[in-house]
Amino acid sequence: MLDLSTDTVLVTGAAGWLGQGFLHALSNGLPDCERFSQPQPALTIRALVMPGQEGAVTAVCPRAEVVIGDLTNLQDCRRFCANAQQAILFHLAGMIHPRRTREFYAVNVGGTQNLLAAAQEAGVRRAVVMSSNSPIGCNPHLDHRFDEASPYQPYMGYGRSKVLMEQQVKAVQAAGQIETVIIRAPWFYGPFQPPRQTLFFRMIRDGAVPIVGGGENRRSMAYLDNLSQGMLLAALTPAANGQIYWIADVRPYTMNEIVTTIERLLETEFGQVCKHTRLRLPGIVSKIAWLCDWSIQSLGFYQQKIHVLSEMNKTIACSIEKARRDLGYAPTVALEEGMRRSLRWLMAASPSVLNGD
């Protein structure tokens, strides 16, 4: 049974994809992880959400204590952390796809600064802070794997904002007023997915998904329950204090494997007729997209589709050996089963969603 040695947890980003998955784990346990298979009884779960997002939280965790507020407002962060002595904070909120690049820094940097200041004032015991692969950038070749000693090579504005965020967390850690753990998560997947992931599934079914280059570039991915296990272990392990951990599935997957796996599941288990074609593009397309992305972001703007296309031929892969060694992290769900569960959730939530309804 889960036992966090506290009566209260605080969760930012609770209405998002990762946040909803983590709330579900806190409320229901992780069925594939024996240690956390049962939730902690009477755990107070406090969730910070933006106005209008309350329903996404209460649908997953009806007993959650919802606080309406904005990370960029210090007083909202103080209200969220009030009376939370010895609580554990899971900071999952972040700006990933903004309209303007300044939003990266306002939320990911300024918001984190406000939150950690409020958490220290309130006497929160430990903050588990979600970072990304983006501060470390892209691997130099197919067989390379990042580890926790890999140097910063941030990818565009989002990556730079996460470098600054990590540096803030390290400074707070050095001050000794609160324990911190940084989690670096790659591309994650699972239930509660946003429309952009559903569009990805639809493009695969319709034979319109782009494969840039040969499709053998590798991507580390993290199924939500695996990622939730890693976050809980980071909260519970005394020696994790002050550390950084990559949390992902056991191994990276090639882009070809990712697309083929989803296509097979769509057709054989979910009644979708797939075209079995790919939009094959030369590697230079991602290079051109990178130049366009760089130019757009240099002007202070952001275009999601161009940014995603710029990464499509990149290898972004990590090693989870440190998390295995220090935390006892043992991911139990791999790509095929994770995507099966994702599609099962999607079809149950809205059977016609893949048709664009």
C-alpha positions as CSV (number, residue, x, y, z in Angstrom):
1,M,0.0,0.0,0.0
2,L,1.1,3.5,-0.8
3,D,2.4,5.4,2.3
4,L,3.9,8.8,1.7
5,S,4.6,9.5,5.4
6,T,2.4,12.6,5.2
7,D,-1.3,13.3,5.3
8,T,-1.2,15.9,2.5
9,V,0.1,16.1,-1.1
10,L,0.0,19.1,-3.3
11,V,-0.3,18.7,-7.1
12,T,0.2,21.4,-9.7
13,G,-0.9,20.8,-13.3
14,A,-3.6,18.5,-12.0
15,A,-5.9,19.2,-14.9
16,G,-3.4,18.2,-17.5
17,W,-2.6,14.9,-19.2
18,L,0.1,13.9,-16.7
19,G,-1.7,15.5,-13.8
20,Q,-4.9,13.5,-14.3
21,G,-2.9,10.3,-14.7
22,F,-1.1,11.0,-11.5
23,L,-4.3,11.9,-9.6
24,H,-5.7,8.6,-10.8
25,A,-2.7,6.8,-9.4
26,L,-3.0,8.6,-6.0
27,S,-6.7,7.8,-5.8
28,N,-6.7,4.3,-7.1
29,G,-3.2,2.9,-6.8
30,L,-1.0,1.5,-9.5
31,P,-2.3,-2.0,-10.3
32,D,1.0,-3.2,-12.0
33,C,3.2,-2.0,-9.1
34,E,2.8,-4.2,-6.0
35,R,4.2,-1.6,-3.6
36,F,1.7,1.0,-4.7
37,S,-1.2,-1.2,-5.8
38,Q,-3.4,0.2,-3.1
39,P,-3.9,4.0,-2.4
40,Q,-3.1,5.6,0.9
41,P,-6.3,5.9,2.9
42,A,-7.4,9.4,4.0
43,L,-4.7,11.1,2.0
44,T,-5.6,14.8,1.4
45,I,-5.0,15.6,-2.2
46,R,-4.9,19.4,-3.0
47,A,-4.8,20.4,-6.7
48,L,-3.9,23.8,-8.2
49,V,-5.8,24.5,-11.4
50,M,-6.6,27.5,-13.6
51,P,-10.1,28.8,-13.7
52,G,-12.5,26.5,-15.6
53,Q,-10.3,23.4,-15.1
54,E,-12.0,22.1,-12.0
55,G,-14.1,19.5,-13.8
56,A,-11.1,17.7,-15.2
57,V,-9.8,17.2,-11.7
58,T,-13.0,16.2,-9.9
59,A,-13.9,13.8,-12.7
60,V,-10.7,11.8,-11.9
61,C,-10.5,12.5,-8.2
62,P,-13.8,13.6,-6.7
63,R,-12.3,14.0,-3.2
64,A,-9.6,16.4,-4.4
65,E,-9.4,19.8,-2.7
66,V,-9.3,22.1,-5.7
67,V,-7.6,25.5,-5.4
68,I,-8.2,27.9,-8.3
69,G,-5.1,30.0,-9.1
70,D,-2.2,30.8,-11.3
71,L,1.5,29.9,-10.7
72,T,2.5,33.3,-12.0
73,N,0.7,34.9,-9.0
74,L,2.7,34.5,-5.7
75,Q,-0.4,35.0,-3.6
76,D,-2.2,32.1,-5.4
77,C,0.8,29.9,-4.7
78,R,0.7,30.9,-1.0
79,R,-3.0,30.0,-0.8
80,F,-2.3,26.7,-2.4
81,C,0.5,25.8,0.0
82,A,-1.2,27.2,3.1
83,N,-1.2,24.9,6.2
84,A,0.7,22.2,4.3
85,Q,3.5,21.6,6.8
86,Q,5.5,18.4,6.0
87,A,3.4,17.9,2.9
88,I,4.9,16.6,-0.4
89,L,4.6,18.8,-3.4
90,F,4.4,17.3,-6.9
91,H,5.0,20.2,-9.4
92,L,3.8,18.9,-12.7
93,A,2.5,22.1,-14.3
94,G,4.4,23.6,-17.2
95,M,4.0,25.6,-20.4
96,I,4.8,23.3,-23.4
97,H,3.0,24.8,-26.4
98,P,2.4,28.5,-25.9
99,R,1.3,31.3,-28.3
100,R,4.3,33.4,-27.4
101,T,7.7,32.3,-26.2
102,R,7.6,34.6,-23.2
103,E,5.0,32.3,-21.7
104,F,7.7,29.6,-21.4
105,Y,9.6,31.8,-18.9
106,A,6.6,33.3,-17.1
107,V,5.2,29.8,-16.2
108,N,8.2,27.4,-16.2
109,V,10.6,29.8,-14.6
110,G,8.6,32.5,-12.8
111,G,5.8,30.1,-11.8
112,T,8.3,27.6,-10.3
113,Q,10.1,30.4,-8.4
114,N,6.7,31.5,-6.9
115,L,5.7,28.0,-6.0
116,L,8.9,27.0,-4.3
117,A,9.0,30.2,-2.4
118,A,5.5,29.6,-1.1
119,A,6.3,25.9,-0.4
120,Q,9.3,26.9,1.7
121,E,7.2,29.5,3.7
122,A,4.6,26.9,4.4
123,G,7.0,24.2,5.6
124,V,6.5,21.7,2.8
125,R,8.9,18.9,3.3
126,R,9.8,17.8,-0.3
127,A,9.1,19.0,-3.8
128,V,9.2,16.5,-6.7
129,V,9.6,18.8,-9.8
130,M,8.8,17.6,-13.3
131,S,11.3,18.6,-15.9
132,S,11.8,17.3,-19.5
133,N,14.3,15.9,-22.0
134,S,14.4,19.3,-23.6
135,P,17.1,20.9,-21.4
136,I,19.5,18.1,-22.6
137,G,18.5,18.3,-26.3
138,C,19.0,15.6,-28.8
139,N,21.3,12.6,-28.9
140,P,24.4,12.9,-31.1
141,H,23.7,9.5,-32.7
142,L,21.2,6.6,-32.7
143,D,22.9,4.5,-30.0
144,H,23.6,7.3,-27.6
145,R,21.7,7.5,-24.3
146,F,21.5,10.5,-22.0
147,D,22.1,10.0,-18.3
148,E,22.0,12.4,-15.4
149,A,25.5,13.6,-16.0
150,S,24.8,14.7,-19.6
151,P,25.4,18.4,-20.1
152,Y,22.7,21.0,-20.9
153,Q,22.1,21.5,-24.6
154,P,18.6,23.0,-24.5
155,Y,16.3,22.5,-27.5
156,M,14.7,25.8,-28.3
157,G,12.8,28.1,-25.9
158,Y,11.1,25.4,-24.0
159,G,14.4,23.7,-23.3
160,R,16.0,26.9,-22.2
161,S,13.2,27.7,-19.8
162,K,13.5,24.2,-18.3
163,V,17.3,24.7,-17.8
164,L,16.5,27.9,-15.9
165,M,13.8,26.0,-13.9
166,E,16.2,23.2,-13.0
167,Q,18.8,25.7,-11.9
168,Q,16.3,27.4,-9.7
169,V,15.4,24.1,-8.1
170,K,19.1,23.4,-7.5
171,A,19.5,26.8,-5.8
172,V,16.6,26.2,-3.5
173,Q,18.0,22.8,-2.7
174,A,21.4,24.3,-1.8
175,A,19.7,26.7,0.6
176,G,18.5,23.7,2.6
177,Q,15.0,24.9,3.5
178,I,13.1,22.2,1.4
179,E,14.1,18.9,-0.1
180,T,13.9,18.6,-3.9
181,V,14.0,16.0,-6.6
182,I,14.0,16.7,-10.3
183,I,12.4,14.2,-12.7
184,R,13.2,14.3,-16.4
185,A,10.4,12.7,-18.4
186,P,10.5,12.2,-22.1
187,W,7.5,11.9,-24.4
188,F,4.8,10.3,-22.2
189,Y,1.6,8.5,-23.2
190,G,-1.5,7.0,-21.7
191,P,-5.1,7.7,-20.7
192,F,-6.4,11.3,-20.3
193,Q,-4.6,12.3,-23.5
194,P,-5.2,15.7,-25.1
195,P,-6.5,16.3,-28.7
196,R,-3.0,16.5,-30.1
197,Q,-2.4,12.8,-29.2
198,T,-5.7,11.8,-30.7
199,L,-4.8,13.6,-33.9
200,F,-1.6,11.6,-34.0
201,F,-3.6,8.3,-33.8
202,R,-5.9,9.6,-36.5
203,M,-3.0,10.4,-38.8
204,I,-1.6,7.0,-38.3
205,R,-4.9,5.3,-39.2
206,D,-5.3,7.6,-42.3
207,G,-1.8,7.0,-43.5
208,A,-0.8,10.6,-43.1
209,V,1.7,10.4,-40.3
210,P,5.0,11.9,-41.3
211,I,8.1,9.6,-41.1
212,V,11.1,11.9,-41.6
213,G,14.3,10.2,-42.7
214,G,14.3,6.4,-42.3
215,G,12.2,6.3,-39.1
216,E,14.9,4.5,-37.2
217,N,15.6,7.4,-34.8
218,R,14.8,6.3,-31.3
219,R,12.6,7.9,-28.7
220,S,12.4,7.2,-25.0
221,M,8.8,7.2,-23.8
222,A,7.1,6.9,-20.5
223,Y,3.7,5.3,-19.9
224,L,1.9,7.4,-17.3
225,D,1.8,4.6,-14.6
226,N,5.5,4.1,-15.0
227,L,6.1,7.8,-14.6
228,S,3.8,7.9,-11.6
229,Q,5.7,5.1,-10.0
230,G,8.9,7.0,-10.5
231,M,7.5,10.2,-9.0
232,L,6.2,8.3,-5.9
233,L,9.6,6.6,-5.4
234,A,11.3,10.0,-5.7
235,A,9.0,11.3,-3.0
236,L,9.6,8.4,-0.7
237,T,13.3,7.7,-1.0
238,P,15.5,9.6,1.5
239,A,18.6,9.4,-0.7
240,A,16.7,11.0,-3.7
241,N,17.0,14.4,-2.0
242,G,18.9,16.8,-4.2
243,Q,19.0,14.3,-7.1
244,I,17.9,14.3,-10.8
245,Y,16.4,11.1,-12.4
246,W,15.4,10.2,-15.9
247,I,12.1,8.2,-15.7
248,A,11.0,6.3,-18.8
249,D,10.0,2.9,-20.1
250,V,12.7,0.2,-20.1
251,R,14.0,1.0,-23.6
252,P,13.6,3.5,-26.3
253,Y,11.5,2.8,-29.4
254,T,12.1,3.7,-33.0
255,M,9.6,6.0,-34.7
256,N,8.8,3.1,-37.1
257,E,8.0,0.8,-34.1
258,I,5.8,3.5,-32.4
259,V,3.7,4.0,-35.5
260,T,3.5,0.4,-36.5
261,T,2.4,-0.6,-33.0
262,I,-0.4,1.9,-32.9
263,E,-1.5,1.0,-36.4
264,R,-1.7,-2.7,-35.5
265,L,-3.7,-2.1,-32.4
266,L,-6.1,0.3,-34.1
267,E,-6.9,-2.3,-36.8
268,T,-6.8,-5.6,-34.9
269,E,-8.3,-4.6,-31.6
270,F,-10.3,-1.4,-32.1
271,G,-12.0,-2.0,-35.4
272,Q,-10.3,0.8,-37.3
273,V,-9.5,0.4,-41.0
274,C,-5.9,1.6,-41.5
275,K,-4.4,2.7,-44.8
276,H,-0.9,1.2,-44.0
277,T,0.8,4.1,-45.7
278,R,3.2,6.8,-44.3
279,L,4.0,10.3,-45.4
280,R,7.7,9.7,-46.0
281,L,9.8,12.8,-46.0
282,P,13.6,13.3,-46.4
283,G,15.6,14.2,-43.3
284,I,16.1,17.7,-44.7
285,V,12.5,18.5,-44.0
286,S,13.2,18.5,-40.2
287,K,16.2,20.6,-40.8
288,I,14.1,23.2,-42.6
289,A,11.5,23.0,-39.9
290,W,14.2,23.6,-37.3
291,L,15.3,26.7,-39.1
292,C,11.7,27.9,-39.3
293,D,11.1,27.1,-35.7
294,W,14.2,29.0,-34.7
295,S,13.2,32.0,-36.7
296,I,9.7,32.1,-35.4
297,Q,10.8,31.7,-31.8
298,S,13.5,34.4,-32.3
299,L,10.6,36.8,-33.0
300,G,8.9,35.7,-29.8
301,F,6.2,33.5,-31.4
302,Y,5.7,29.7,-31.4
303,Q,4.1,27.4,-33.9
304,Q,3.4,23.9,-32.5
305,K,3.3,21.9,-35.8
306,I,6.5,23.3,-37.1
307,H,8.2,22.7,-33.7
308,V,7.0,19.0,-33.6
309,L,8.1,18.5,-37.2
310,S,11.6,19.8,-36.4
311,E,12.0,16.9,-33.9
312,M,10.6,14.1,-36.0
313,N,14.0,12.8,-37.2
314,K,15.8,13.3,-33.9
315,T,16.9,10.6,-31.4
316,I,15.9,11.6,-27.9
317,A,16.7,8.7,-25.7
318,C,17.8,8.2,-22.0
319,S,19.1,5.6,-19.6
320,I,17.0,4.8,-16.5
321,E,19.8,3.0,-14.7
322,K,20.2,5.6,-11.9
323,A,16.5,5.5,-11.1
324,R,16.6,1.7,-11.0
325,R,19.7,1.7,-8.7
326,D,18.7,4.5,-6.3
327,L,14.9,4.3,-6.3
328,G,14.2,0.7,-7.1
329,Y,12.3,2.0,-10.2
330,A,10.9,-0.9,-12.2
331,P,8.7,0.1,-15.1
332,T,6.1,-2.6,-15.8
333,V,4.2,-1.3,-18.9
334,A,5.8,-1.2,-22.3
335,L,4.7,0.4,-25.6
336,E,2.2,-2.1,-26.9
337,E,0.3,-2.6,-23.6
338,G,0.5,1.1,-22.8
339,M,-0.9,2.1,-26.2
340,R,-3.6,-0.5,-25.9
341,R,-4.7,1.0,-22.6
342,S,-4.5,4.5,-24.2
343,L,-6.8,3.5,-27.0
344,R,-9.1,1.6,-24.7
345,W,-9.5,4.8,-22.6
346,L,-10.0,6.9,-25.7
347,M,-12.7,4.7,-27.1
348,A,-14.5,4.4,-23.8
349,A,-14.4,8.2,-23.3
350,S,-15.7,9.0,-26.8
351,P,-16.2,6.1,-29.3
352,S,-16.4,8.3,-32.3
353,V,-13.4,10.6,-31.4
354,L,-11.1,9.1,-34.1
355,N,-13.6,10.2,-36.7
356,G,-13.2,13.8,-35.6
357,D,-16.4,14.0,-33.6
